[in-house]
Amino acid sequence: MARVACIGVGTVGSGWAAVFARAGHAVTLFDASADAVSGFAMPRIDATLEQLQQAMPTGEALSEIKSRIRPCATLGEAVEDAQLLQESVREDVEIKRALFEEIGRLAPPDCLLMSSTSALPGSRFLAQTRNPERALVAHPVNPPSHIPLVELCGTGQTSPDSIEKARVFFIEAGMEPITVNREIDGFILNRLQYTLVAEAMHLVGEGYCTAEDVDRVITSGLALRWASIGPFMTAHLNAREGFAGFVGQLGPMMKKMGKDARTDYDWTAEMIDTIHTQLSKTQPVETIPAAQAWRDRRILTTRQMQAQDDRPAAEPDS
C-alpha cells in the first residue's frame, strides 16, 4: 500500500482516486473548492467504484475500497505523508506552476509528483518545484477510472528513476503506461485525436458530410478495428504482404490525402452552434451525465472483450 494524494478532484481527479483506491492504496483528496470534494467528487467516486466492481470485481468488499479514500481540509494535510501525488487542476500554466511550488514545500522531498495535464509541456510548470527530478506528466484519458492508457513524459529534468517508478506504479494499479520520449504539445493521444477532429471539422464545414456522418464513420467503421488493433496493425493486416505491402500500394494516396487534409481549418462560431444544435437533438445537454454513465459501461464492456487473449499466436520460425 502506498499513500497517494489526489489534488484537484473534478472528473479526472475523482477518476484517479477510484483507480488508486482499487489498487489498494490509501488516497487523500484535496481541492481548492471544498464543495468540489463533498458535492461532486465523493458521490462520483462512489458511483464509479460501484460500476467498476460490477464489471471488473477486485474480490474486495466495496466498503473496504471506499474506506481508503480520505478527504482533507488543507493541501498540507493531503500531502504531508504522500509517497506519490497526482495533480488534476485546471489546465492553466500559472495555476499549475503556483500549485507545484507550494506542493514542493509541503510534500515529502521524495514524493513522486505527477500532473494530469492534457496538453501543456511539464517543463512549463514543474521545473520550478523543489527537487524537479521527481516531477513528470502522467497524462490520462478521461475517465481514467475506465480507460487504462496513461502517457508518461519527463520535463528534461526528470530522472529516469522517477519515470520508471511511475511506470511500475501505474502498471501495478492496472493502467497501461507508455513513455513519451521528449516533450511535445498534446503528447501522443491528443495530437492524434485533435488532428482527426480538426479534419472532421473541415469535412463538415465544407459540406462533404454531417457531424452525425463523421461519428458514424468512426463507430461503424474505424472503431470496430481500432478497439482491437491500432492504425499500424490495421494497415499490416490489410495487405497480404503486411505493412510494407500496404504502404507500397497506398503510400502515394496517403501522402496526397495528408497534404489535402485541412487540420488548420478556420471554422466559425456559427458552425459550432449548428453542430451543437444537431448533437443536442440526439443528446440534450441535461442528459449528458446519464449518457456519460452509459458510455462508461460500454467502455468496460469493450475492455472485457479486449482482455480475451484469443489472437492467433505467431508461428515459430522454421
N, C-alpha and C positions, 0 to 999 in steps of 0.2 A: 504494500500500500504506500502510495506517495501522497504528499499534501500538495494540492493543486489549487491555485487561485484563479477564478474567472472574473475578470474586470471588464465591466460593460456587459449587461445581460439582456440585450434585445434578442432578436430571433437567433442570431448566430451564437451569442454568448450563452444563452439558455440551452441551445443545442449541444454546445461543448460540455456544459455541466452534466447533461444526461450521458454523454459518451464517457466522461471520466468517472462518474459515479458507477456506471455499469461495469467499468473496467476494474472496480474495486478500490478506487482512490477516495480520499477524504477531500471534499470540494468546498471551498469558501466562495461566496458570491459578494460582489460589491458593484454598485452603480451610483453615479452621482445623484441620480433621482431615486429616492427611497421608494417612491410609488412604482418605479420600474421593476423593482425586486418583488414586492408584495403583490402588486396589482397585475403584473404581466408575467414575470419570469417564473415564479413558483407555480402558478396554475398551469403555465405552458410546459414546464418541466414534468409536472405530474402527469399531464395528458400524454406527453411524448413517451415517458417511461412506460406507461400503461400500454400504449400502442406497440412499442418495441418488444415488450415482454410477451405480448400475444403472438407476434410474428417471429421473434427471434429470442426465445426464452434463455436466460442465463443459468437457470437451475436454482437461483436465489429467490427468496421472498421479495416482493416489490417493496415492502416496508423496510427491509434491510438496505436496499439500494437507496431509497429516499432518505434514510437516516444519515447517510454520508454527506448530505448537502446542507451547508450551514450559511444562511445569510449573515452578513456583517454590517455593522453600522458605519464603519470607517474603512478607508483604504488601508491604513496601518494595521488594523485588526485582521483584514483579509490576507495581507501578505507577510505578516510577521514571521511565520514559521514555514512559508511556502518553499517547496523544492522546485516547482515549476509554476509558471504563470502564463495564462492565455488572455491577451487583451483583445477586446472586440468592441471598441468605442467607435464613434462617428468617423467617417473617412475624411479626416481633416488633419493636415500635416502639423499645424500649430498645436491643436488639441493633443494629438498623439505625442509630440515632442515634449510638451509640458508634463504630460502624464508620466512618460517614461523617465524623465528627470526626477520626478517625485518618487516613482517606484524604485529607482536606483538607490535612493537614500533610505527607503523604508524596508525593502526586501532584503533577505539574507544575501551576502555577496556572491554566493554560489548558486542562487536561484536561477534557473533557466528562464529567460524572458522571451516570449513569443507573441507575435502580433498576427491578427486575422485580416490584416489589410487586403483589400481586393485588387488594388492596382498600384499603390504607392510603393516605390522602392524603399526598403527598410533603412537604407543609409541616410535618408532624408530626416528621419526622426529617432532612430535607435543609436546613432553614433555618439550622441551626447550623454547617453545614460552611463552610470557608473559601471565599470567592468564590461565594456561593449562587446568583448569577445564571447559573452554568453547570450547575446541577443540576436534574434533572427526572425524572419517572417515564417509563419505556418499558416498558409492561406487555405481555408476550407472551401467546400461547395455548400451552398445554402439549400437545405438544412444539414449541418454536419452530423447530426444525430442519425441521419438516414443515408447519407452519401459518403462513402469511405475515403474518397480521394482527399489528400492534403499535400500542398506544394510547399516544400521547404526551400528557403532561399536566404543565404547569408548576405551580409552587408559589405563585405570587403574586410571587415574587422572581426567577423565571426570566426571562432576557432573550428577546425574540423571536428574536434571532440564534441562541441556543442551541437553541430549538425547531426553527428552520429547518435548522441544522446537523445535528441528529439526524434530521430528516425526510429530508434528502438522503442522509445516510449509510445509512439503512435501505433507501431505495429502491434505491440502488446495490448493496446487499447482497442484493437480491431479495425484500425484505419489502414489505408493503403497509401503511404507517402511516396512521393517522387522528389528528387532533388533538382532544383533549377540551378545550373552551374554558375550563372552570373546574373546580375540584376537586369531586368527588362520590365518596362511598364506593363502591368496586367498579368505578368507571369505567363504561364502557358495556356491554362484553360480559358481565361478571359480574352486573350488575344485571338484564340480560335473562335470563341463564342461571339465576340463583338464583331469580328470580321464577317462571319456568316450573317449576323443580324444587319450589319451595315449594307451588305449586298442585297439582303431581303428588302430593306427599305428602298433601295434603288429599283428593284423589280416591281414593287408595289407602286412607288411614286411615278414610274413611267408607264404604268398601266398594263404591264405584262400579265399580272395576276392580282388576286386579292390577298389580304393578310391571312384570311382563312385558308386560301390555297397553299400559301407558304407553310403554315402549320401542318396541313395535311401531307405535304411533300416530306416533311420530317417524320411525322408519326407513322404514316403509312408507307414510307419509303426508307429514308436513311436510317431512322432509329431502329428499324427492325433488324438491320445488320449491326449497327453500332452498339446495340445493347450487349452483343456477344463478342464482337471484334471491332477494332478501331479502323480508321481510314487506311492505314498502311496495309494491315492484314486483309481488309476488304479488297484492296487492289491486288494483293498477292493471290487471293483465291478467285479473282475474276478473270484470270487468264491461265490457260493450261501450262504456260511457261513461267508462271509466278510473277513477282513484282517487276522483274526486268522485262518480261514479255508484255505486261500491261503498259509500262511506260514506253516501250518500243512501239506499241501500236497507237497509244493515245497521248503520248507526251506532247507532240506539237499542238493538239487540241487543248490540252490542259494549260499550256503556256499561253495560247491565244485567249482563252477564257479568263485566265488570271490577269492579263493585260486589259481585257474588256470590263472586268468587274469594277464597279463604282463604289469602293469602300469609303470614298470621301464624298458620297452623295449628299448634296445640300438639301435635306428635307425641310419642310416648312411646318410651322405651328398648326396650320390648317390640316395638313396631312396627319399629324399626330392626333389631332382631335377626331378626325374621321376614323382612324384605326381604333382609337379608344372607344368611340361610339359603337363601332361594329363588334368589338370584343365584349363590350358591356351588355349588348343584347343577348349574347350567349351566356355570359358570366357576369351578372351585375356586381358592382364593387362591394356591395354589402354582403354578398355571398362568398367573398374571397376566403375568409377563414375556413369555411366548410370545404371549399374547393382545395385549399392547401392540405387539409387533412386527407381528402380523397387522393390527391397527388402523392402524399407521403405513403399511403397504403399501397399505391401502385408501385412506388419505388421499392418498397420492401418486397413485394411480390416479384419484381424483376430481379432483385438481389438473390432471392431464393432460387430462381431459375439459373442465374449466373453461377451459383455455388455448386450446381450439379457438374461434377467432373466427368463429362462424357465426351470430350473432344477426342477424336481418333489419335492414338499415340503415334509418334513418328517411328517409322520403321528403322531399325538399326542399320548402319552401313554394312553392306555385304562385302 
